[in-house]
């Protein structure tokens, strides 16, 4: 079997590097991945913050019940 390729669309790996992706497309993909990771990290950070409203409600209910029982 011959190692020669007759396909005119064939590009050897060394033309675009190991992955076979053009540098500008690779940079665009990497930028999109980084942006998605940053967005996800921001969303996780925003969701993990303390919620003060629930704490106030827990503290206020016993006081309210004591006031009503008086």
VOMARPA-374987 format. One record per atom (N, C-alpha, C, CB): x, y, z; residue number from 0; residue in one letter. Coordinates in steps of 0.02 Angstrom, whole numbers, plus 50000, padded with zeros to 5 digits. Glycine has a CB too. Layout:
residues N
BANU/c1/c2/c3/i/aa
BANU/X/Y/Z/NUM/A
...
END
This chain:
residues 70
BANU/c1/c2/c3/i/aa
BANU/50043/49941/50000/0/X
BANU/50000/50000/50000/0/X
BANU/50045/50062/50000/0/X
BANU/49952/50000/50061/0/X
BANU/50026/50111/49964/1/X
BANU/50067/50171/49955/1/X
BANU/50049/50224/50008/1/X
BANU/50059/50199/49884/1/X
BANU/50098/50263/50029/2/X
BANU/50086/50318/50075/2/X
BANU/50067/50382/50039/2/X
BANU/50147/50330/50118/2/X
BANU/50067/50382/49974/3/X
BANU/50049/50441/49935/3/X
BANU/49973/50448/49932/3/X
BANU/50078/50438/49863/3/X
BANU/49949/50510/49939/4/X
BANU/49877/50523/49937/4/X
BANU/49862/50562/49873/4/X
BANU/49853/50562/50000/4/X
BANU/49809/50541/49839/5/X
BANU/49789/50574/49777/5/X
BANU/49735/50626/49790/5/X
BANU/49765/50523/49727/5/X
BANU/49708/50627/49849/6/X
BANU/49654/50674/49866/6/X
BANU/49682/50745/49868/6/X
BANU/49620/50656/49933/6/X
BANU/49654/50790/49829/7/X
BANU/49680/50859/49827/7/X
BANU/49661/50900/49888/7/X
BANU/49656/50894/49764/7/X
BANU/49611/50877/49927/8/X
BANU/49591/50912/49988/8/X
BANU/49631/50890/50050/8/X
BANU/49517/50902/50000/8/X
BANU/49675/50842/50041/9/X
BANU/49714/50817/50098/9/X
BANU/49765/50869/50119/9/X
BANU/49749/50751/50079/9/X
BANU/49767/50880/50185/10/X
BANU/49817/50926/50214/10/X
BANU/49855/50887/50267/10/X
BANU/49783/50990/50245/10/X
BANU/49919/50885/50261/11/X
BANU/49957/50849/50313/11/X
BANU/49951/50884/50381/11/X
BANU/50031/50844/50293/11/X
BANU/49961/50846/50434/12/X
BANU/49954/50872/50502/12/X
BANU/50001/50930/50516/12/X
BANU/49967/50818/50552/12/X
BANU/50058/50932/50484/13/X
BANU/50106/50985/50500/13/X
BANU/50086/51053/50472/13/X
BANU/50174/50966/50473/13/X
BANU/50035/51055/50428/14/X
BANU/50014/51120/50401/14/X
BANU/49978/51162/50453/14/X
BANU/49968/51109/50340/14/X
BANU/49935/51131/50494/15/X
BANU/49898/51167/50545/15/X
BANU/49917/51145/50615/15/X
BANU/49824/51157/50535/15/X
BANU/49969/51109/50623/16/X
BANU/49988/51086/50689/16/X
BANU/49960/51017/50704/16/X
BANU/49967/51135/50741/16/X
BANU/49966/50997/50765/17/X
BANU/49948/50929/50783/17/X
BANU/49873/50916/50777/17/X
BANU/49970/50915/50854/17/X
BANU/49832/50964/50796/18/X
BANU/49760/50954/50795/18/X
BANU/49729/50962/50727/18/X
BANU/49727/51000/50841/18/X
BANU/49764/50991/50679/19/X
BANU/49738/51001/50612/19/X
BANU/49688/51058/50608/19/X
BANU/49706/50938/50588/19/X
BANU/49688/51105/50656/20/X
BANU/49642/51161/50657/20/X
BANU/49681/51225/50642/20/X
BANU/49605/51166/50727/20/X
BANU/49656/51267/50597/21/X
BANU/49691/51330/50583/21/X
BANU/49698/51372/50647/21/X
BANU/49654/51370/50529/21/X
BANU/49751/51411/50651/22/X
BANU/49767/51449/50712/22/X
BANU/49712/51498/50730/22/X
BANU/49833/51486/50704/22/X
BANU/49683/51533/50680/23/X
BANU/49630/51582/50696/23/X
BANU/49567/51548/50722/23/X
BANU/49613/51624/50635/23/X
BANU/49550/51490/50694/24/X
BANU/49492/51453/50718/24/X
BANU/49506/51424/50787/24/X
BANU/49474/51396/50669/24/X
BANU/49567/51401/50799/25/X
BANU/49585/51374/50864/25/X
BANU/49581/51429/50917/25/X
BANU/49655/51344/50862/25/X
BANU/49604/51489/50901/26/X
BANU/49600/51545/50949/26/X
BANU/49528/51563/50964/26/X
BANU/49638/51606/50921/26/X
BANU/49485/51561/50913/27/X
BANU/49414/51577/50923/27/X
BANU/49381/51525/50968/27/X
BANU/49378/51580/50855/27/X
BANU/49396/51461/50956/28/X
BANU/49368/51408/50997/28/X
BANU/49392/51415/51069/28/X
BANU/49387/51340/50969/28/X
BANU/49457/51428/51078/29/X
BANU/49484/51436/51145/29/X
BANU/49452/51496/51181/29/X
BANU/49560/51445/51142/29/X
BANU/49440/51550/51145/30/X
BANU/49408/51609/51175/30/X
BANU/49337/51593/51197/30/X
BANU/49408/51668/51125/30/X
BANU/49301/51556/51156/31/X
BANU/49232/51537/51173/31/X
BANU/49231/51491/51235/31/X
BANU/49198/51502/51115/31/X
BANU/49278/51445/51238/32/X
BANU/49281/51400/51296/32/X
BANU/49297/51440/51359/32/X
BANU/49335/51346/51285/32/X
BANU/49345/51485/51355/33/X
BANU/49363/51526/51413/33/X
BANU/49305/51570/51435/33/X
BANU/49424/51570/51398/33/X
BANU/49268/51599/51388/34/X
BANU/49211/51641/51404/34/X
BANU/49156/51600/51438/34/X
BANU/49184/51675/51341/34/X
BANU/49143/51540/51411/35/X
BANU/49092/51496/51442/35/X
BANU/49112/51476/51512/35/X
BANU/49080/51434/51398/35/X
BANU/49176/51461/51522/36/X
BANU/49200/51442/51589/36/X
BANU/49194/51501/51637/36/X
BANU/49273/51418/51585/36/X
BANU/49211/51561/51614/37/X
BANU/49204/51620/51657/37/X
BANU/49132/51633/51675/37/X
BANU/49234/51681/51623/37/X
BANU/49087/51627/51626/38/X
BANU/49016/51637/51639/38/X
BANU/48990/51586/51690/38/X
BANU/48976/51632/51574/38/X
BANU/49011/51523/51682/39/X
BANU/48988/51470/51728/39/X
BANU/49015/51482/51798/39/X
BANU/49011/51401/51702/39/X
BANU/49079/51503/51803/40/X
BANU/49108/51516/51868/40/X
BANU/49073/51575/51902/40/X
BANU/49183/51531/51861/40/X
BANU/49056/51626/51863/41/X
BANU/49019/51684/51891/41/X
BANU/48950/51662/51916/41/X
BANU/49013/51740/51838/41/X
BANU/48916/51620/51877/42/X
BANU/48850/51597/51896/42/X
BANU/48853/51555/51960/42/X
BANU/48818/51556/51839/42/X
BANU/48904/51513/51965/43/X
BANU/48911/51472/52026/43/X
BANU/48926/51516/52086/43/X
BANU/48966/51420/52017/43/X
BANU/48967/51566/52077/44/X
BANU/48985/51611/52132/44/X
BANU/48924/51651/52154/44/X
BANU/49043/51659/52110/44/X
BANU/48884/51674/52107/45/X
BANU/48824/51713/52124/45/X
BANU/48772/51670/52160/45/X
BANU/48793/51744/52060/45/X
BANU/48766/51607/52140/46/X
BANU/48718/51562/52171/46/X
BANU/48739/51539/52240/46/X
BANU/48706/51502/52126/46/X
BANU/48803/51540/52255/47/X
BANU/48825/51514/52319/47/X
BANU/48827/51567/52373/47/X
BANU/48894/51484/52311/47/X
BANU/48806/51627/52359/48/X
BANU/48806/51680/52409/48/X
BANU/48754/51669/52462/48/X
BANU/48796/51747/52376/48/X
BANU/48764/51695/52522/49/X
BANU/48715/51687/52575/49/X
BANU/48651/51726/52561/49/X
BANU/48744/51710/52642/49/X
BANU/48597/51700/52584/50/X
BANU/48533/51733/52574/50/X
BANU/48509/51758/52642/50/X
BANU/48480/51684/52541/50/X
BANU/48509/51823/52650/51/X
BANU/48495/51853/52715/51/X
BANU/48420/51852/52730/51/X
BANU/48521/51924/52717/51/X
BANU/48377/51851/52681/52/X
BANU/48305/51852/52694/52/X
BANU/48281/51792/52733/52/X
BANU/48268/51856/52629/52/X
BANU/48306/51733/52718/53/X
BANU/48286/51673/52753/53/X
BANU/48307/51674/52826/53/X
BANU/48314/51612/52719/53/X
BANU/48366/51701/52838/54/X
BANU/48392/51705/52907/54/X
BANU/48348/51752/52948/54/X
BANU/48466/51728/52907/54/X
BANU/48330/51808/52919/55/X
BANU/48287/51855/52956/55/X
BANU/48219/51825/52970/55/X
BANU/48279/51919/52916/55/X
BANU/48193/51787/52924/56/X
BANU/48128/51755/52935/56/X
BANU/48132/51704/52991/56/X
BANU/48105/51721/52870/56/X
BANU/48185/51666/52994/57/X
BANU/48193/51617/53047/57/X
BANU/48197/51651/53115/57/X
BANU/48256/51574/53035/57/X
BANU/48231/51707/53118/58/X
BANU/48236/51743/53182/58/X
BANU/48172/51780/53200/58/X
BANU/48294/51793/53178/58/X
BANU/48134/51803/53150/59/X
BANU/48075/51843/53164/59/X
BANU/48015/51800/53184/59/X
BANU/48058/51883/53103/59/X
BANU/48009/51739/53160/60/X
BANU/47950/51699/53175/60/X
BANU/47943/51683/53250/60/X
BANU/47953/51634/53136/60/X
BANU/47994/51663/53285/61/X
BANU/47985/51651/53357/61/X
BANU/47967/51715/53395/61/X
BANU/48047/51621/53387/61/X
BANU/47998/51770/53376/62/X
BANU/47982/51834/53409/62/X
BANU/47910/51854/53395/62/X
BANU/48029/51889/53386/62/X
BANU/47887/51843/53334/63/X
BANU/47818/51860/53316/63/X
BANU/47769/51815/53354/63/X
BANU/47808/51852/53240/63/X
BANU/47786/51752/53361/64/X
BANU/47740/51707/53397/64/X
BANU/47738/51725/53472/64/X
BANU/47763/51633/53388/64/X
BANU/47795/51744/53500/65/X
BANU/47794/51765/53571/65/X
BANU/47753/51829/53579/65/X
BANU/47867/51777/53596/65/X
BANU/47756/51874/53533/66/X
BANU/47719/51937/53536/66/X
BANU/47644/51923/53530/66/X
BANU/47742/51985/53481/66/X
BANU/47626/51876/53486/67/X
BANU/47555/51859/53477/67/X
BANU/47527/51822/53538/67/X
BANU/47544/51817/53414/67/X
BANU/47566/51781/53572/68/X
BANU/47543/51744/53630/68/X
BANU/47537/51788/53692/68/X
BANU/47590/51686/53644/68/X
BANU/47564/51844/53692/69/X
BANU/47562/51888/53749/69/X
BANU/47495/51912/53765/69/X
BANU/47606/51944/53739/69/X
END
